[in-house]
Amino acid sequence: MRQLFFCLMLMVSLMAHANDAQRLKQASFPAKVAGLALKNQAVFNYLWADVYAAALYAPADLPAKQAWDQQKAVRLALYYFRDIDRNDVIKAATVTLERQQANAGLNPEIARLHARFRDIRSGDRYALDFRPGRGLNLEINGQVVFNSPDAELAKAYLGIWLGPKGLSGSLRNTLLK
């Protein structure tokens, strides 16, 4: 019985890995975007459902983790596989930011950012693009819909994916490896 269980778990694991590869191919993240190089990509799953593919971009000459730690230019791109209500996204972000104890002084900027969110449809692309000196842009399907020069906002909001106690330790580790 134990052998059967391990065989089934191995098969599920192999299918999930193959499915992630297919999902990343579907997301079709380019190797370079706006002067940044693709560092790592992963699929975020919630309750056995693929929710989105995530890709992290940073300067070509820096490892992803170093770029993040030193607040260099980074871009987090998300390709959604499912429809998601904007209020659910805002709720998940708020809970994560509270868990991470984000600076409460950022709340007005976070509210301004959240006001730009839309209901997500399968195939939508969101990106958070931070550049030192320019700040944080939110792009939805290639259009910049929000900008803030506040580097602390960028650190906190990108921290939802890249910081400790974020949405997923596994996703964070894969993106920053």
C-alpha positions as protocol buffer text, in pm:
chain_id: "A"
residue {
  index: 1
  type: MET
  ca { x: 0 y: 0 z: 0 }
}
residue {
  index: 2
  type: ARG
  ca { x: 282 y: 236 z: 87 }
}
residue {
  index: 3
  type: GLN
  ca { x: 448 y: 174 z: -250 }
}
residue {
  index: 4
  type: LEU
  ca { x: 123 y: 255 z: -430 }
}
residue {
  index: 5
  type: PHE
  ca { x: 98 y: 582 z: -239 }
}
residue {
  index: 6
  type: PHE
  ca { x: 454 y: 681 z: -329 }
}
residue {
  index: 7
  type: CYS
  ca { x: 399 y: 588 z: -695 }
}
residue {
  index: 8
  type: LEU
  ca { x: 85 y: 802 z: -707 }
}
residue {
  index: 9
  type: MET
  ca { x: 264 y: 1094 z: -541 }
}
residue {
  index: 10
  type: LEU
  ca { x: 552 y: 1065 z: -788 }
}
residue {
  index: 11
  type: MET
  ca { x: 308 y: 1065 z: -1081 }
}
residue {
  index: 12
  type: VAL
  ca { x: 126 y: 1371 z: -945 }
}
residue {
  index: 13
  type: SER
  ca { x: 459 y: 1547 z: -894 }
}
residue {
  index: 14
  type: LEU
  ca { x: 574 y: 1472 z: -1249 }
}
residue {
  index: 15
  type: MET
  ca { x: 242 y: 1586 z: -1396 }
}
residue {
  index: 16
  type: ALA
  ca { x: 255 y: 1909 z: -1196 }
}
residue {
  index: 17
  type: HIS
  ca { x: 609 y: 1977 z: -1320 }
}
residue {
  index: 18
  type: ALA
  ca { x: 506 y: 1910 z: -1681 }
}
residue {
  index: 19
  type: ASN
  ca { x: 201 y: 2128 z: -1634 }
}
residue {
  index: 20
  type: ASP
  ca { x: 417 y: 2414 z: -1497 }
}
residue {
  index: 21
  type: ALA
  ca { x: 638 y: 2393 z: -1805 }
}
residue {
  index: 22
  type: GLN
  ca { x: 331 y: 2412 z: -2029 }
}
residue {
  index: 23
  type: ARG
  ca { x: 192 y: 2704 z: -1829 }
}
residue {
  index: 24
  type: LEU
  ca { x: 522 y: 2894 z: -1851 }
}
residue {
  index: 25
  type: LYS
  ca { x: 525 y: 2835 z: -2225 }
}
residue {
  index: 26
  type: GLN
  ca { x: 169 y: 2971 z: -2239 }
}
residue {
  index: 27
  type: ALA
  ca { x: 278 y: 3283 z: -2046 }
}
residue {
  index: 28
  type: SER
  ca { x: 554 y: 3333 z: -2302 }
}
residue {
  index: 29
  type: PHE
  ca { x: 768 y: 3573 z: -2101 }
}
residue {
  index: 30
  type: PRO
  ca { x: 1029 y: 3744 z: -2323 }
}
residue {
  index: 31
  type: ALA
  ca { x: 1399 y: 3705 z: -2242 }
}
residue {
  index: 32
  type: LYS
  ca { x: 1440 y: 4083 z: -2210 }
}
residue {
  index: 33
  type: VAL
  ca { x: 1202 y: 4368 z: -2127 }
}
residue {
  index: 34
  type: ALA
  ca { x: 1290 y: 4737 z: -2113 }
}
residue {
  index: 35
  type: GLY
  ca { x: 1661 y: 4674 z: -2058 }
}
residue {
  index: 36
  type: LEU
  ca { x: 1611 y: 4402 z: -1797 }
}
residue {
  index: 37
  type: ALA
  ca { x: 1685 y: 4030 z: -1836 }
}
residue {
  index: 38
  type: LEU
  ca { x: 1454 y: 3745 z: -1738 }
}
residue {
  index: 39
  type: LYS
  ca { x: 1605 y: 3587 z: -1427 }
}
residue {
  index: 40
  type: ASN
  ca { x: 1350 y: 3331 z: -1312 }
}
residue {
  index: 41
  type: GLN
  ca { x: 989 y: 3228 z: -1361 }
}
residue {
  index: 42
  type: ALA
  ca { x: 740 y: 3011 z: -1177 }
}
residue {
  index: 43
  type: VAL
  ca { x: 374 y: 2914 z: -1162 }
}
residue {
  index: 44
  type: PHE
  ca { x: 172 y: 3010 z: -855 }
}
residue {
  index: 45
  type: ASN
  ca { x: -80 y: 2745 z: -752 }
}
residue {
  index: 46
  type: TYR
  ca { x: -356 y: 2785 z: -497 }
}
residue {
  index: 47
  type: LEU
  ca { x: -557 y: 2482 z: -385 }
}
residue {
  index: 48
  type: TRP
  ca { x: -423 y: 2277 z: -679 }
}
residue {
  index: 49
  type: ALA
  ca { x: -528 y: 2539 z: -934 }
}
residue {
  index: 50
  type: ASP
  ca { x: -283 y: 2732 z: -1150 }
}
residue {
  index: 51
  type: VAL
  ca { x: -351 y: 3099 z: -1078 }
}
residue {
  index: 52
  type: TYR
  ca { x: -72 y: 3283 z: -1260 }
}
residue {
  index: 53
  type: ALA
  ca { x: 279 y: 3259 z: -1396 }
}
residue {
  index: 54
  type: ALA
  ca { x: 531 y: 3502 z: -1251 }
}
residue {
  index: 55
  type: ALA
  ca { x: 857 y: 3621 z: -1403 }
}
residue {
  index: 56
  type: LEU
  ca { x: 1126 y: 3832 z: -1240 }
}
residue {
  index: 57
  type: TYR
  ca { x: 1348 y: 4060 z: -1445 }
}
residue {
  index: 58
  type: ALA
  ca { x: 1661 y: 4241 z: -1325 }
}
residue {
  index: 59
  type: PRO
  ca { x: 1979 y: 4388 z: -1476 }
}
residue {
  index: 60
  type: ALA
  ca { x: 2164 y: 4124 z: -1677 }
}
residue {
  index: 61
  type: ASP
  ca { x: 2483 y: 4163 z: -1473 }
}
residue {
  index: 62
  type: LEU
  ca { x: 2317 y: 4103 z: -1133 }
}
residue {
  index: 63
  type: PRO
  ca { x: 2166 y: 3794 z: -975 }
}
residue {
  index: 64
  type: ALA
  ca { x: 1793 y: 3837 z: -901 }
}
residue {
  index: 65
  type: LYS
  ca { x: 1836 y: 3829 z: -522 }
}
residue {
  index: 66
  type: GLN
  ca { x: 2113 y: 4088 z: -528 }
}
residue {
  index: 67
  type: ALA
  ca { x: 1907 y: 4323 z: -746 }
}
residue {
  index: 68
  type: TRP
  ca { x: 1613 y: 4288 z: -505 }
}
residue {
  index: 69
  type: ASP
  ca { x: 1824 y: 4326 z: -189 }
}
residue {
  index: 70
  type: GLN
  ca { x: 2003 y: 4635 z: -323 }
}
residue {
  index: 71
  type: GLN
  ca { x: 1683 y: 4794 z: -459 }
}
residue {
  index: 72
  type: LYS
  ca { x: 1810 y: 4794 z: -815 }
}
residue {
  index: 73
  type: ALA
  ca { x: 1575 y: 4792 z: -1113 }
}
residue {
  index: 74
  type: VAL
  ca { x: 1337 y: 4495 z: -1101 }
}
residue {
  index: 75
  type: ARG
  ca { x: 1024 y: 4396 z: -1287 }
}
residue {
  index: 76
  type: LEU
  ca { x: 772 y: 4139 z: -1172 }
}
residue {
  index: 77
  type: ALA
  ca { x: 546 y: 4023 z: -1456 }
}
residue {
  index: 78
  type: LEU
  ca { x: 232 y: 3818 z: -1396 }
}
residue {
  index: 79
  type: TYR
  ca { x: 30 y: 3627 z: -1654 }
}
residue {
  index: 80
  type: TYR
  ca { x: -309 y: 3516 z: -1522 }
}
residue {
  index: 81
  type: PHE
  ca { x: -469 y: 3181 z: -1604 }
}
residue {
  index: 82
  type: ARG
  ca { x: -797 y: 3255 z: -1424 }
}
residue {
  index: 83
  type: ASP
  ca { x: -1053 y: 3528 z: -1378 }
}
residue {
  index: 84
  type: ILE
  ca { x: -1013 y: 3696 z: -1038 }
}
residue {
  index: 85
  type: ASP
  ca { x: -1227 y: 3968 z: -883 }
}
residue {
  index: 86
  type: ARG
  ca { x: -1025 y: 4280 z: -807 }
}
residue {
  index: 87
  type: ASN
  ca { x: -1155 y: 4283 z: -449 }
}
residue {
  index: 88
  type: ASP
  ca { x: -1005 y: 3937 z: -391 }
}
residue {
  index: 89
  type: VAL
  ca { x: -668 y: 4061 z: -517 }
}
residue {
  index: 90
  type: ILE
  ca { x: -684 y: 4368 z: -293 }
}
residue {
  index: 91
  type: LYS
  ca { x: -782 y: 4155 z: 7 }
}
residue {
  index: 92
  type: ALA
  ca { x: -492 y: 3912 z: -49 }
}
residue {
  index: 93
  type: ALA
  ca { x: -249 y: 4204 z: -87 }
}
residue {
  index: 94
  type: THR
  ca { x: -379 y: 4375 z: 227 }
}
residue {
  index: 95
  type: VAL
  ca { x: -357 y: 4059 z: 438 }
}
residue {
  index: 96
  type: THR
  ca { x: -2 y: 3995 z: 315 }
}
residue {
  index: 97
  type: LEU
  ca { x: 111 y: 4353 z: 377 }
}
residue {
  index: 98
  type: GLU
  ca { x: -34 y: 4338 z: 729 }
}
residue {
  index: 99
  type: ARG
  ca { x: 145 y: 4007 z: 795 }
}
residue {
  index: 100
  type: GLN
  ca { x: 469 y: 4165 z: 672 }
}
residue {
  index: 101
  type: GLN
  ca { x: 402 y: 4469 z: 891 }
}
residue {
  index: 102
  type: ALA
  ca { x: 436 y: 4715 z: 606 }
}
residue {
  index: 103
  type: ASN
  ca { x: 476 y: 5080 z: 699 }
}
residue {
  index: 104
  type: ALA
  ca { x: 128 y: 5217 z: 778 }
}
residue {
  index: 105
  type: GLY
  ca { x: 239 y: 5550 z: 632 }
}
residue {
  index: 106
  type: LEU
  ca { x: 221 y: 5386 z: 290 }
}
residue {
  index: 107
  type: ASN
  ca { x: -155 y: 5326 z: 319 }
}
residue {
  index: 108
  type: PRO
  ca { x: -260 y: 5631 z: 110 }
}
residue {
  index: 109
  type: GLU
  ca { x: -26 y: 5527 z: -175 }
}
residue {
  index: 110
  type: ILE
  ca { x: -137 y: 5164 z: -147 }
}
residue {
  index: 111
  type: ALA
  ca { x: -501 y: 5278 z: -167 }
}
residue {
  index: 112
  type: ARG
  ca { x: -416 y: 5484 z: -477 }
}
residue {
  index: 113
  type: LEU
  ca { x: -248 y: 5179 z: -632 }
}
residue {
  index: 114
  type: HIS
  ca { x: -542 y: 4953 z: -548 }
}
residue {
  index: 115
  type: ALA
  ca { x: -783 y: 5202 z: -702 }
}
residue {
  index: 116
  type: ARG
  ca { x: -620 y: 5127 z: -1039 }
}
residue {
  index: 117
  type: PHE
  ca { x: -682 y: 4753 z: -1017 }
}
residue {
  index: 118
  type: ARG
  ca { x: -941 y: 4593 z: -1244 }
}
residue {
  index: 119
  type: ASP
  ca { x: -1114 y: 4259 z: -1242 }
}
residue {
  index: 120
  type: ILE
  ca { x: -861 y: 4015 z: -1385 }
}
residue {
  index: 121
  type: ARG
  ca { x: -950 y: 3801 z: -1685 }
}
residue {
  index: 122
  type: SER
  ca { x: -771 y: 3491 z: -1800 }
}
residue {
  index: 123
  type: GLY
  ca { x: -484 y: 3603 z: -2025 }
}
residue {
  index: 124
  type: ASP
  ca { x: -435 y: 3941 z: -1855 }
}
residue {
  index: 125
  type: ARG
  ca { x: -82 y: 4060 z: -1786 }
}
residue {
  index: 126
  type: TYR
  ca { x: 7 y: 4273 z: -1487 }
}
residue {
  index: 127
  type: ALA
  ca { x: 357 y: 4404 z: -1418 }
}
residue {
  index: 128
  type: LEU
  ca { x: 516 y: 4592 z: -1130 }
}
residue {
  index: 129
  type: ASP
  ca { x: 821 y: 4773 z: -1265 }
}
residue {
  index: 130
  type: PHE
  ca { x: 1056 y: 4952 z: -1025 }
}
residue {
  index: 131
  type: ARG
  ca { x: 1339 y: 5178 z: -1137 }
}
residue {
  index: 132
  type: PRO
  ca { x: 1553 y: 5376 z: -892 }
}
residue {
  index: 133
  type: GLY
  ca { x: 1482 y: 5745 z: -941 }
}
residue {
  index: 134
  type: ARG
  ca { x: 1155 y: 5685 z: -1128 }
}
residue {
  index: 135
  type: GLY
  ca { x: 974 y: 5467 z: -880 }
}
residue {
  index: 136
  type: LEU
  ca { x: 707 y: 5203 z: -926 }
}
residue {
  index: 137
  type: ASN
  ca { x: 482 y: 5155 z: -1227 }
}
residue {
  index: 138
  type: LEU
  ca { x: 185 y: 4924 z: -1242 }
}
residue {
  index: 139
  type: GLU
  ca { x: 115 y: 4806 z: -1595 }
}
residue {
  index: 140
  type: ILE
  ca { x: -200 y: 4626 z: -1700 }
}
residue {
  index: 141
  type: ASN
  ca { x: -184 y: 4460 z: -2040 }
}
residue {
  index: 142
  type: GLY
  ca { x: 106 y: 4682 z: -2143 }
}
residue {
  index: 143
  type: GLN
  ca { x: -47 y: 5013 z: -2029 }
}
residue {
  index: 144
  type: VAL
  ca { x: 99 y: 5209 z: -1736 }
}
residue {
  index: 145
  type: VAL
  ca { x: -199 y: 5276 z: -1509 }
}
residue {
  index: 146
  type: PHE
  ca { x: -16 y: 5386 z: -1194 }
}
residue {
  index: 147
  type: ASN
  ca { x: 314 y: 5549 z: -1100 }
}
residue {
  index: 148
  type: SER
  ca { x: 464 y: 5641 z: -766 }
}
residue {
  index: 149
  type: PRO
  ca { x: 814 y: 5777 z: -704 }
}
residue {
  index: 150
  type: ASP
  ca { x: 808 y: 5621 z: -354 }
}
residue {
  index: 151
  type: ALA
  ca { x: 1082 y: 5356 z: -332 }
}
residue {
  index: 152
  type: GLU
  ca { x: 940 y: 5233 z: 2 }
}
residue {
  index: 153
  type: LEU
  ca { x: 606 y: 5163 z: -168 }
}
residue {
  index: 154
  type: ALA
  ca { x: 789 y: 4963 z: -434 }
}
residue {
  index: 155
  type: LYS
  ca { x: 978 y: 4764 z: -171 }
}
residue {
  index: 156
  type: ALA
  ca { x: 662 y: 4691 z: 28 }
}
residue {
  index: 157
  type: TYR
  ca { x: 442 y: 4605 z: -267 }
}
residue {
  index: 158
  type: LEU
  ca { x: 695 y: 4393 z: -455 }
}
residue {
  index: 159
  type: GLY
  ca { x: 762 y: 4236 z: -115 }
}
residue {
  index: 160
  type: ILE
  ca { x: 422 y: 4068 z: -140 }
}
residue {
  index: 161
  type: TRP
  ca { x: 595 y: 3830 z: -383 }
}
residue {
  index: 162
  type: LEU
  ca { x: 963 y: 3880 z: -303 }
}
residue {
  index: 163
  type: GLY
  ca { x: 977 y: 3955 z: 69 }
}
residue {
  index: 164
  type: PRO
  ca { x: 968 y: 3729 z: 373 }
}
residue {
  index: 165
  type: LYS
  ca { x: 620 y: 3620 z: 488 }
}
residue {
  index: 166
  type: GLY
  ca { x: 483 y: 3692 z: 141 }
}
residue {
  index: 167
  type: LEU
  ca { x: 221 y: 3511 z: -62 }
}
residue {
  index: 168
  type: SER
  ca { x: 435 y: 3203 z: -118 }
}
residue {
  index: 169
  type: GLY
  ca { x: 779 y: 3112 z: 13 }
}
residue {
  index: 170
  type: SER
  ca { x: 819 y: 2865 z: -271 }
}
residue {
  index: 171
  type: LEU
  ca { x: 739 y: 3127 z: -536 }
}
residue {
  index: 172
  type: ARG
  ca { x: 971 y: 3379 z: -369 }
}
residue {
  index: 173
  type: ASN
  ca { x: 1257 y: 3130 z: -352 }
}
residue {
  index: 174
  type: THR
  ca { x: 1217 y: 3031 z: -716 }
}
residue {
  index: 175
  type: LEU
  ca { x: 1203 y: 3391 z: -839 }
}
residue {
  index: 176
  type: LEU
  ca { x: 1504 y: 3503 z: -631 }
}
residue {
  index: 177
  type: LYS
  ca { x: 1731 y: 3201 z: -685 }
}
